[in-house]
């Protein structure tokens, strides 16, 4: 089953805390997941101020700079993985280095027949 591991952190603190992960650690972890055959995709995101939120209401397009809500933690990146079950997905998500200074939301992917 596919799971999306959404990595959230406070962008201002992500790389400044004593336990903050370094890029080489993140690359090594991603490589290990890739080599295990579990990695389907993974990407880091640009800072939240580069985001654009799009809404359609009553047939009208609304475009807003930034995220849709003010939060202390922002979406920093994701891992799309293949796991046997939620327990295995949680184990993979728990080892994402950024989980030490932020959090990782693990969510099953709903397959669409398109």
DRENLOVO-175807 format. One record per residue: residue in one letter; x negated, y, z negated of N, C-alpha, C, CB in turn. Coordinates in steps of 0.001 Angstrom, whole numbers, plus 500000, padded with zeros to 6 digits. Atoms other than C-alpha are relative to their C-alpha. Glycine has a CB too. Layout:
BEGIN
AXYZXYZXYZXYZ
...
***
This chain:
BEGIN
X499160498829500000500000500000500000499112501237500000500957499996498788
X500747498743499967498833503545500698500374500863498803500267500761501316
X499811499051501093498370506034497864499238501273500332499524499402498639
X500664498722499845497530509702497985499538500464498629500938501048500664
X500572499482501243495211510921495237499759501490500219498659499242499600
X500085498548499860495732514678495001499145500547498871501415500656499993
X500954499473500978492872516448493245500352501453499709498530499877500517
X499672498645500441493853519542491250498944500484499027501400500050499350
X500921499399500957491543521906489436500172501506500020498536499613500313
X500056498554500017491144525493488426498800500386500860499890500573498526
X501080499680499065489123526857491344498892500834499358500560500738501196
X500991499143500654487395529375489099499076499186499093500699501099499187
X500777500805500944486144526591486802499455498698500584500843499681498814
X500339501306499431485693523629489157498501499727499999500528499904501410
X501447500232499896481947524113489612499201500693498904499504500465501345
X500703499252501040481139526015486425499988499312498637500619501347499860
X499935500697501282481943523574483608498797499065499849501325499206499878
X501138500911500209479184521458482022500226498624500631499735499836498508
X499695501324499449480956518299483250500427500066501468501096499337499178
X499591499836498593481634519689486752499196499077500904499823501466500453
X500726500870499068480779517271489546499197500824501005500980499072500741
X500822499398498945478046518161492028500390499349501328498455499819499706
X499618500507498684478555517710495767499426498619500280499553500961501073
X500599501305499704476121514790495985500702498868499267498528500006499634
X499235501017500743478076512901493290501328499721500703500254500461498537
X498724500161499296481338513515495163499817499233501304500633501369500282
X500281500709498750479811512369498453499701498525499727498814500658500740
X500346501389500345478404509241496801501257499216499619498974499964498833
X498769500696500376481785508381495272500851499715501235500803500830498977
X499218500194498771483579508899498596499392498888500858500073501317500808
X500678501046499236480960506709500298500270498621499391498483500273500053
X499731501272500666481492503959497696501421499522500279499776500132498492
X498615500373499708485274504006498229500118499586501468500972501176499681
X500009500346498573484686503985502006499438498592500201499168501031500806
X500639501311499858482364500984501717500845498876499417498641500011499332
X499130501026500583484943499148499586501160499645500932500545500477498651
X498901500235499068487376499335502501501310500628499565500198498537500184
X498778499396500538489894501332500462500283501406500550499907500064498495
X499854498612499545489312504812501987500664500059501376498627500698500048
X499362499732498714491668505915504732499648501407500479501531499832499894
X500387498621499683490831509648504597499697500722498700501123500742500803
X500284499150501159489421512253502221499493501334500514498956499335499033
X500439498661499613488937515982502512500063500924498794500865500557501157
X499931498892500954488149518957500313500687501153500726498557500416499463
X499288498881499402490217522075500877499273501309499735501428500071499465
X500509498650500219489191525699501294500750500604498816500160500888501286
X499340499380501154490096528012498378501462500360500270499245501247499588
X498562499791499917493770528630497656500358501318500695500603499971498612
X499655498733499347493611532219498926500013499891501525499023501080499578
X499938500204498551493195530783502451501293499314500431498808499180500463
X498760500733499705496542528957502211501076500929500561500522499301498735
X498806499324499497499685529977504056501179499089499731499880500344501531
X498797500775500286503108528827502885501072500362501024500506500261498547
X498984499833498960505808528333505529501327499478499472499595499260501314
X498651500422500385509552528177504791500943500293501157500475500723498694
X498905499751499061512601527866507029501269500068499174500093498883501120
X498755499809500737515792529259505494501020500605500948499790500909498742
X498951499495499121518957529688507498499506500266501412500584501259499428
X500529499847498653517001529274510720498951501096500135501115500276500937
X501000498928499952514581532092509789498692499529499380500514501260499271
X501331500355500453510858531599509392499479501041499023499049499855501187
X500641499133500990509173533031506310498585499487499787500805500033498647
X501403500356500177505378533059506038499445500834498864499181500218501312
X500558499329501169503627533883502757498535499619499867500786499633498711
X501399500316500273499915534153502091499903499307498658499122501275500022
X500248500684501260498710531775499412500948498846499757500097500967498872
X499170501163500342500356528856497651501416500445499652499381499212498819
X498592499697500256504065528632496955500288500322498545500854498847500427
X499753499750501428503681528934493170498712500419499314500589498744499312
X501149499639500829501379530516490631499741498855499027500244501349499235
X500348501098500899499570527759488759498592500201499476500123498635500716
X501356499946500543496488527342486598499065499103500797499994499590498522
X500803500922499199495307524463488785500507500013501433500045498561499415
X499658499982498590495219524413492566499594498676500642499318501187500714
X500354501193499235495116521591495081498632500230500623501073499679501097
X501375499828499543491413521162495805499624499031501114499051499830498844
X500313500993498987491422518083498016500819498748499790498520499667499986
X499231501235500103492729514585498515499186498815500476501290500104500801
X500480501283499509491861510951499026501237499217500394499129499230498921
X498947500921499577494195508743501046499372498617499962500577500356501448
X500623501303500232493484505202499920500992498867500243499448499918498572
X499223501234499934494703501653500357499701499249498710499646499134501289
X500184500722501260495270499776497090501056498901499882500080500972498785
X499057501113500207496944496530496001501277500479499340499360498901499147
X498861499547500782499187498333493550499639501306499310500428498928498966
X500226498739500687499543501438491403498829499918499027501253500420499265
X501104500136500956497118500099488783498644500150500687500076498645499290
X501264499865499284494330499741491334499818501431500503499938499009501175
X500078498612499532495135503185492786499608500936498859501347500441500608
X500347499185501169494934504696489294498523499830499657500881499618498785
X501417500238500286491537503063488742499105500749500983499691498498500050
X500770499266498994490252504561491995500100501499499723500507499672501437
X499802498580500274491760507972491173499271500469498754501463500291499861
X500653499627501258490314507971487661498505500206500166500250498940498949
X501444499882499789486792507678489056499628501160500923499461498709500571
X500307498827499189487099510726491324499298501002499097501295500618500649
X500779499142500904484413513020489870500738501249499516498743500421500685
X499295498773500404486663516113489811501043499746498923500667500637501202
X499029500303501063489042514307487427499468500403498626500346498504500005
X500596499606501286486604515245484647500309501455499635498488499797500044
X499749498578500270487402518960485002501373500449500486498926500853500657
X498655499699499514490846518829486617500876498784499777499986500406501503
X499178501207500089493377516114487277500207499434501391501363500297499321
X499722500685498745494258513607489965501407499429499913498947498876500290
X498647500547499899497868512939490869499949498843500981501041501092500456
X499984501188499151498271509413492264501450499738500390499366498754499271
X498618500136499540501348509020494415500076499029501178500576501376500399
X499844500910498865502526506172496678500464500775501235501005498870499660
X499603499400498733502903507102500330501209499245500528498829499978501031
X498798500600499424506340506489501795499787499893501498501285500837499665
X500221500238498567505886504924505216501255500364500785499610498518500262
X498885499616499140508083506430507919499896499257501324500023501532500232
X499972500652498685509108504547511046500268501066501049501085498865500061
X499836498978498942508465507135513744499361499540501272499397501345499577
***
